[in-house]
């Protein structure tokens, strides 16, 4: 165990990342990582693309419909205007996050969920959401 901890610690130091310990085997990876691995093994990214596209579609539809409904009544009162803003902002954040994640390179060793919107391909990630 000491050998593996040392190996991972040195690897993380080389990336400039902190060592947070070994993770237990059998943790739930969710559906995306197994689908990505299966795509590589099978040579067919179709099911992976379908999985991701469905999540994108569902999320945009949910936030879009909420914002659209609130926008229709936004001018009726201050409360209705606030309700619209409370639906509009998450809609924009969801779409922006998707776009940035899809268009920004991911550097090995970058902090999870981070990217630099100014990054050039191959540059380290710095921007955190």
C-alpha positions as CSV (number, residue, x, y, z in Angstrom):
1,X,0.0,0.0,0.0
2,X,2.8,2.4,0.9
3,X,4.4,1.7,-2.6
4,X,1.1,2.7,-4.4
5,X,0.6,5.8,-2.2
6,X,4.1,6.9,-2.9
7,X,3.7,6.3,-6.6
8,X,0.5,8.3,-6.8
9,X,1.9,11.1,-4.6
10,X,4.9,11.5,-6.9
11,X,2.7,11.4,-10.0
12,X,0.4,14.1,-8.5
13,X,3.4,16.3,-7.5
14,X,4.7,16.0,-11.1
15,X,1.3,17.4,-12.3
16,X,1.5,20.2,-9.7
17,X,-1.7,18.8,-8.0
18,X,-2.2,17.9,-4.4
19,X,-2.2,14.3,-3.2
20,X,-5.6,13.5,-1.7
21,X,-5.1,9.8,-1.0
22,X,-6.0,6.6,-2.8
23,X,-9.6,6.3,-3.8
24,X,-11.4,3.0,-2.9
25,X,-12.1,0.5,-5.6
26,X,-15.7,0.1,-6.7
27,X,-16.8,3.7,-6.5
28,X,-19.7,4.6,-8.6
29,X,-18.4,6.2,-11.8
30,X,-21.8,7.1,-13.1
31,X,-22.8,6.4,-16.7
32,X,-20.5,8.6,-18.7
33,X,-17.1,7.1,-17.8
34,X,-18.2,3.5,-18.5
35,X,-19.8,4.6,-21.7
36,X,-16.6,6.4,-22.7
37,X,-14.5,3.3,-22.0
38,X,-17.0,1.1,-23.9
39,X,-16.8,3.4,-26.9
40,X,-13.0,2.9,-27.0
41,X,-13.3,-0.8,-26.5
42,X,-15.9,-1.3,-29.2
43,X,-14.7,1.4,-31.6
44,X,-18.2,2.9,-31.7
45,X,-18.8,6.3,-30.1
46,X,-22.5,6.2,-31.0
47,X,-23.9,5.1,-27.7
48,X,-21.7,7.6,-25.8
49,X,-22.8,10.4,-28.1
50,X,-26.5,9.4,-27.6
51,X,-26.1,9.4,-23.8
52,X,-24.4,12.8,-23.8
53,X,-26.8,14.3,-26.4
54,X,-29.8,13.2,-24.4
55,X,-28.5,14.8,-21.2
56,X,-27.8,18.0,-23.1
57,X,-31.2,18.0,-24.8
58,X,-33.0,17.3,-21.5
59,X,-31.2,20.1,-19.7
60,X,-31.6,22.8,-22.3
61,X,-35.3,21.9,-22.7
62,X,-35.9,22.1,-19.0
63,X,-34.2,25.4,-18.5
64,X,-35.5,26.9,-21.8
65,X,-39.1,26.0,-21.0
66,X,-38.9,27.5,-17.5
67,X,-37.4,30.7,-18.8
68,X,-39.8,30.9,-21.7
69,X,-42.8,30.5,-19.4
70,X,-41.6,33.2,-17.0
71,X,-40.6,35.6,-19.8
72,X,-44.2,35.5,-21.0
73,X,-45.3,37.1,-17.7
74,X,-42.2,39.1,-16.8
75,X,-43.8,42.5,-17.4
76,X,-46.9,41.8,-15.3
77,X,-45.4,42.6,-11.9
78,X,-42.1,43.0,-10.0
79,X,-42.5,39.5,-8.7
80,X,-43.1,38.1,-12.2
81,X,-40.0,40.0,-13.4
82,X,-37.9,38.5,-10.6
83,X,-39.3,35.0,-11.4
84,X,-38.2,35.5,-15.0
85,X,-34.7,36.5,-13.9
86,X,-34.5,33.5,-11.5
87,X,-35.3,31.2,-14.5
88,X,-33.2,33.1,-17.1
89,X,-29.9,33.1,-15.2
90,X,-29.8,29.3,-14.7
91,X,-30.7,28.8,-18.4
92,X,-27.8,31.0,-19.5
93,X,-25.4,29.4,-17.0
94,X,-26.3,25.9,-18.2
95,X,-25.8,26.8,-21.9
96,X,-22.6,28.6,-21.2
97,X,-21.2,25.8,-19.2
98,X,-22.0,23.3,-21.9
99,X,-20.4,25.5,-24.6
100,X,-17.2,26.1,-22.5
101,X,-16.8,22.4,-21.6
102,X,-17.3,21.4,-25.2
103,X,-14.9,24.0,-26.7
104,X,-12.1,24.2,-24.1
105,X,-9.2,21.8,-24.0
106,X,-8.8,19.7,-20.8
107,X,-5.3,19.4,-19.5
108,X,-4.2,16.2,-17.7
109,X,-3.8,17.1,-14.0
110,X,-6.1,20.1,-14.2
111,X,-8.5,20.4,-11.3
112,X,-11.7,18.6,-11.9
113,X,-14.4,20.8,-13.4
114,X,-12.0,23.6,-14.4
115,X,-10.9,25.1,-17.7
116,X,-9.4,28.4,-18.9
117,X,-11.6,30.1,-21.4
118,X,-8.5,32.0,-22.6
119,X,-6.5,28.8,-22.9
120,X,-4.7,27.8,-26.1
121,X,-4.8,24.1,-27.0
122,X,-2.4,22.3,-24.7
123,X,-2.4,25.1,-22.1
124,X,-3.1,24.4,-18.5
125,X,-6.6,25.0,-17.2
126,X,-7.2,27.8,-14.7
127,X,-10.8,29.1,-14.9
128,X,-13.2,27.5,-12.3
129,X,-17.0,27.4,-12.4
